[in-house]
Amino acid sequence: MSATSLRFSVFVPTLKRPDLLRRNLEALAVQTRAPDEILVSLRPDLDPEGVAIVNDFSARHPRLSVRKVLLSEPGIVVAENALLEAAEGDVACLLDDDAIARPFWLENLARHYESDASVGGVAGPAINVVNGAPDERRARFRNRVFFPGLVMDQSTRHTERALEVDHFRGANMSLRIAPLRARGGFERRLLGDCFRFELDACLGVQRSGYRLIFDPAVEADHHEAPRVHNTERFQPETIHNNAANESFVLLKHYGPVGRACHMLFAWLIGNFPCPGLAWGVAGSILKVFWPSRYLLGVSAIGPAWRGRARGRRMWEAWRAEQEEGNP
């Protein structure tokens, strides 16, 4: 296909991470391809320092189009939807405020869209920074969703080459704006930290007929920072919310047989952040030999099971809204 020039809007949701926000924005200012616009969502009532940093950055880089999107409600999906509504570009480039894009990040991202109209999303590794140094590792597999609900994710690692995948992680990802808006934006019904909101958006763009590409050259260094308004990731409430969100998202995208198979899979097996029976028992056994905070044992099964039931109810409510013609 012939090359097409597109406009790229960078979304930076932030809350009370001033030093990382400053580094994030400065990295965008030295991209080999300048963003067409940089949109930063802010809570001025809670984060006046963040507002000041964006104002200072705009004054020092007048050639860049930088806009503040001011919020009055909490939540990552609230922020991303506000940024989506304000965007004037063709592609939304989501970058966490604690992710520092490398200089060729946008140039390497943009070439996929502009050379192939079938590409609906592009992402790259959000490389974890450990003790001040990027922890660069090779991926053992690609980001896939295997029926009826096994979610494989190595978004922090480098693949050998650019390849097609099923989903991304929001710290470093991009999607075409038109199909996102056509499907109503990012899913606002998710609980807690809105776990799996990226998965829902990616599956929706795929269902609109587009391909998703993971390119190891689309790099950002992820300085994972503490979250301000957030529950602990491995507490029962978080496990419950993760399980509810995951099942809700997958039930939305499966048919009747797939939904039945997913619920059985979720109860019996599950995934790392929200284990079913098999993962829960295996986690307790493996912890004896391999201490890891990511291994959730049998104590996580109850919250995860309750979350799966909640996710089913969320899907039923969503389906009723669709039948009534509500977005």
Legacy VTK file of the C-alpha trace (Angstrom):
# vtk DataFile Version 3.0
C-alpha trace
ASCII
DATASET POLYDATA
POINTS 327 float
0.000 0.000 0.000
1.154 3.550 -0.599
2.435 5.567 2.331
-0.092 7.734 4.120
0.731 10.626 6.440
-1.118 10.413 9.740
-1.315 12.550 12.877
-0.120 11.021 16.144
-1.563 12.106 19.493
0.413 11.101 22.593
-1.727 10.445 25.683
-0.013 10.925 29.067
-2.297 10.351 32.078
-0.572 11.488 35.266
-1.188 11.930 38.975
1.360 13.141 41.541
4.498 11.865 39.853
6.175 15.193 39.056
9.750 14.028 38.520
8.743 11.175 36.233
6.268 13.381 34.358
9.049 15.902 33.678
11.311 13.149 32.304
8.464 11.704 30.249
7.742 15.021 28.550
11.399 15.857 27.941
11.823 12.499 26.195
8.920 13.371 23.901
10.601 16.680 23.065
13.666 14.920 21.596
11.875 12.321 19.450
13.272 11.889 15.955
9.682 12.318 14.782
7.860 14.989 16.761
4.388 14.149 18.090
1.605 16.060 16.388
0.137 16.743 19.821
0.831 15.808 23.434
-2.230 15.529 25.680
-1.699 15.318 29.441
-4.586 14.496 31.775
-4.336 16.154 35.191
-6.241 16.509 38.448
-5.580 20.192 39.303
-7.192 19.788 42.738
-4.788 16.989 43.691
-1.746 17.653 41.534
-0.957 21.355 41.133
2.728 20.482 40.747
1.887 18.375 37.696
-0.015 21.303 36.189
3.003 23.546 36.771
5.344 21.053 35.106
3.173 20.902 31.976
2.935 24.706 31.858
6.712 25.019 32.169
7.304 22.355 29.519
4.926 24.110 27.094
6.696 27.417 27.612
10.115 25.879 26.956
8.973 23.940 23.869
6.663 26.306 21.951
7.061 24.309 18.709
5.219 21.367 20.291
1.455 21.246 20.605
0.878 20.478 24.296
-2.585 20.526 25.856
-3.803 19.900 29.380
-6.966 17.819 29.837
-8.288 18.615 33.301
-10.226 15.987 35.241
-12.448 16.025 38.300
-12.909 12.238 38.673
-10.370 9.490 39.430
-9.477 6.477 37.310
-7.265 5.519 34.386
-10.213 4.860 32.065
-11.733 8.249 32.953
-8.401 9.820 32.015
-7.903 7.867 28.780
-11.462 8.559 27.607
-11.054 12.277 28.302
-7.819 12.253 26.297
-9.526 10.309 23.505
-12.347 12.844 23.356
-9.882 15.750 23.181
-7.538 14.214 20.595
-7.339 15.651 17.092
-5.016 13.014 15.615
-5.495 9.701 13.810
-3.589 7.474 16.252
-3.668 7.474 20.052
-0.243 6.704 21.541
-0.704 5.711 25.190
2.332 6.272 27.392
2.313 6.009 31.179
3.798 8.971 33.017
6.484 6.647 34.426
7.458 5.404 30.934
10.300 7.227 29.183
10.171 6.866 25.409
13.471 6.246 23.662
14.361 8.723 20.858
13.165 6.578 17.916
9.965 5.473 19.706
7.428 7.452 17.675
9.278 7.133 14.372
9.391 3.350 14.672
5.740 3.231 15.745
4.458 5.493 12.970
6.024 3.597 10.071
3.725 0.611 10.576
0.565 2.703 10.311
1.740 4.777 7.394
2.870 1.799 5.318
-0.116 -0.499 5.955
-3.726 0.627 6.381
-4.642 -2.764 7.899
-2.581 -2.004 11.033
-4.864 -0.842 13.843
-2.441 -0.952 16.740
1.298 -0.879 17.431
3.150 -1.370 20.703
6.631 -2.105 21.964
8.367 -3.243 25.135
7.782 -1.260 28.314
11.211 -2.217 29.660
11.336 -2.488 33.433
14.063 -0.348 34.996
15.622 -2.198 37.938
18.142 -0.433 40.216
18.518 2.334 37.652
19.255 0.080 34.665
16.899 -1.239 31.949
16.239 -4.953 32.446
16.243 -5.986 28.792
15.109 -9.580 28.224
14.038 -11.679 25.281
10.413 -12.763 25.073
9.727 -16.490 25.105
6.324 -16.038 23.449
4.132 -13.344 21.955
1.126 -11.595 23.514
-1.756 -13.942 22.771
-5.250 -14.723 24.041
-5.883 -18.449 23.708
-9.446 -19.709 23.740
-11.237 -19.806 26.130
-9.268 -17.239 28.147
-5.554 -17.933 28.681
-3.883 -14.513 28.438
-0.165 -14.602 27.586
1.688 -11.323 28.180
5.355 -10.463 27.762
4.932 -6.751 27.114
8.108 -5.876 29.040
10.354 -8.000 26.810
11.878 -7.771 23.335
10.690 -10.113 20.609
13.161 -11.121 17.886
11.251 -9.106 15.270
8.025 -7.219 14.713
5.112 -9.660 14.800
1.333 -9.819 15.025
-0.203 -10.159 18.508
-3.611 -10.078 20.212
-3.183 -7.414 22.886
-0.918 -4.757 24.417
-0.175 -3.188 27.774
-1.085 0.466 28.322
2.337 1.659 29.488
3.512 1.686 25.846
0.904 1.091 23.162
-1.031 2.798 20.374
-4.344 2.284 18.574
-6.171 3.969 15.711
-8.609 6.527 17.071
-11.470 5.935 14.608
-12.232 2.305 15.618
-11.713 3.174 19.277
-14.327 5.915 19.101
-16.663 3.787 16.998
-16.754 1.208 19.809
-17.436 3.820 22.494
-13.892 4.401 23.737
-12.295 2.577 26.641
-14.536 0.368 28.792
-15.847 2.495 31.663
-17.586 -0.330 33.556
-14.397 -1.991 34.825
-13.723 -2.234 38.558
-10.830 -0.990 40.677
-7.690 -0.310 38.679
-9.528 -1.113 35.419
-7.345 -4.187 34.867
-7.716 -5.456 31.274
-8.990 -2.156 29.848
-6.224 -2.410 27.236
-7.241 -5.980 26.396
-10.824 -4.889 25.773
-9.697 -2.031 23.512
-7.315 -4.277 21.559
-9.903 -6.999 21.010
-12.382 -4.350 19.882
-9.969 -2.904 17.312
-9.230 -6.436 16.074
-12.945 -7.123 15.667
-13.144 -3.977 13.541
-10.861 -5.715 11.029
-7.425 -4.401 11.999
-4.152 -6.124 12.888
-2.049 -5.465 15.999
1.747 -5.344 15.752
4.349 -5.627 18.528
7.680 -4.122 17.422
10.767 -4.454 19.664
12.084 -1.173 18.229
9.162 0.777 19.769
10.920 1.024 23.130
10.164 2.859 26.365
11.853 2.496 29.752
9.279 1.828 32.465
10.175 3.208 35.904
7.274 1.507 37.664
6.160 3.950 40.350
3.739 3.539 43.269
0.127 4.288 42.383
-1.665 7.005 44.288
-5.332 5.919 44.404
-4.968 2.193 44.124
-5.315 -1.006 46.092
-2.386 -3.356 46.546
-2.067 -5.608 43.509
-2.114 -8.861 45.466
-4.777 -8.108 48.065
-8.123 -10.002 47.960
-10.038 -6.942 46.697
-7.628 -6.494 43.802
-7.704 -10.208 42.902
-11.527 -10.051 42.925
-11.568 -6.969 40.698
-8.979 -8.422 38.305
-10.991 -11.624 37.900
-14.254 -9.732 37.395
-12.735 -7.440 34.774
-10.999 -10.224 32.894
-14.110 -12.394 32.643
-16.308 -9.417 31.742
-13.990 -8.425 28.891
-13.679 -11.937 27.480
-17.400 -12.674 27.790
-18.061 -9.534 25.729
-15.945 -10.899 22.885
-17.038 -14.565 22.907
-20.190 -16.216 21.593
-22.485 -18.499 23.636
-20.217 -21.573 23.485
-17.132 -19.481 24.166
-18.731 -17.860 27.193
-19.605 -21.236 28.716
-16.108 -22.558 28.048
-14.527 -19.418 29.488
-16.367 -19.658 32.793
-15.349 -23.313 33.183
-11.746 -22.428 32.340
-11.812 -19.473 34.760
-13.025 -21.614 37.685
-10.667 -24.528 37.051
-7.504 -22.858 35.692
-7.567 -19.052 35.444
-4.575 -16.753 34.923
-1.668 -15.570 37.093
-3.329 -12.397 38.482
-6.646 -14.174 39.132
-6.031 -17.904 39.554
-8.532 -20.701 39.303
-8.180 -23.994 41.127
-5.161 -25.278 39.162
-3.133 -22.070 39.273
-3.940 -21.528 42.945
-2.771 -24.999 44.011
0.274 -24.828 41.725
1.182 -21.423 43.125
1.200 -22.681 46.695
3.418 -25.618 45.738
5.817 -23.605 43.577
6.291 -20.952 46.282
8.142 -23.541 48.367
10.850 -23.782 45.689
10.517 -20.442 43.888
9.621 -17.488 46.137
7.840 -14.908 44.017
5.213 -12.282 44.778
3.587 -13.109 41.447
2.704 -16.643 42.551
-0.725 -16.429 44.152
-1.592 -19.523 46.165
-4.796 -21.185 47.294
-5.788 -18.135 49.366
-6.391 -16.263 46.084
-8.873 -18.804 44.722
-11.855 -17.573 46.752
-11.524 -13.871 45.783
-10.900 -14.870 42.162
-13.956 -17.137 42.036
-16.143 -14.413 43.518
-14.710 -12.037 40.950
-15.544 -14.394 38.086
-19.171 -14.498 39.245
-19.164 -10.695 39.427
-17.739 -10.517 35.898
-20.577 -12.687 34.636
-23.109 -10.312 36.210
-21.291 -7.337 34.681
-21.566 -8.959 31.256
-25.287 -9.621 31.757
-25.838 -5.962 32.644
-23.772 -4.867 29.635
-25.745 -7.141 27.300
-29.023 -5.731 28.620
-27.754 -2.215 27.877
-26.797 -3.237 24.334
-30.232 -4.729 23.729
-31.833 -1.500 24.909
-29.643 0.467 22.522
-27.491 2.144 25.175
-23.742 2.561 24.481
LINES 1 328
327 0 1 2 3 4 5 6 7 8 9 10 11 12 13 14 15 16 17 18 19 20 21 22 23 24 25 26 27 28 29 30 31 32 33 34 35 36 37 38 39 40 41 42 43 44 45 46 47 48 49 50 51 52 53 54 55 56 57 58 59 60 61 62 63 64 65 66 67 68 69 70 71 72 73 74 75 76 77 78 79 80 81 82 83 84 85 86 87 88 89 90 91 92 93 94 95 96 97 98 99 100 101 102 103 104 105 106 107 108 109 110 111 112 113 114 115 116 117 118 119 120 121 122 123 124 125 126 127 128 129 130 131 132 133 134 135 136 137 138 139 140 141 142 143 144 145 146 147 148 149 150 151 152 153 154 155 156 157 158 159 160 161 162 163 164 165 166 167 168 169 170 171 172 173 174 175 176 177 178 179 180 181 182 183 184 185 186 187 188 189 190 191 192 193 194 195 196 197 198 199 200 201 202 203 204 205 206 207 208 209 210 211 212 213 214 215 216 217 218 219 220 221 222 223 224 225 226 227 228 229 230 231 232 233 234 235 236 237 238 239 240 241 242 243 244 245 246 247 248 249 250 251 252 253 254 255 256 257 258 259 260 261 262 263 264 265 266 267 268 269 270 271 272 273 274 275 276 277 278 279 280 281 282 283 284 285 286 287 288 289 290 291 292 293 294 295 296 297 298 299 300 301 302 303 304 305 306 307 308 309 310 311 312 313 314 315 316 317 318 319 320 321 322 323 324 325 326
